[in-house]
């Protein structure tokens, strides 16, 4: 799928979502926190609003999260 990268450690899994400059609107979806193998998330340069969901802190393998140039407000959750 466009913007999705996968790894394969015995079973295939999503390890990255890269959707910069795609005019994404709304909030960062909470459902992203359910993607256990995710280590890269790039929603930069979109039209996202609201705050960064603290649920993203459950992604223990997340090493890179790019949300710059959106309309996100608030602080970075301590879970991250």
NORKA-V231389 format. One record per helix or strand of 2 or more residues. SS is the DSSP state (H for helix, E for strand). FROM is the first residue (numbers start at 1). TO is the last residue. If there is no record, write none. Layout:
SS;FROM;TO, SS;FROM;TO
This chain:
E;4;8, E;12;18, E;25;27, H;30;34, E;40;42, E;47;50, H;54;58, E;64;66, E;71;72
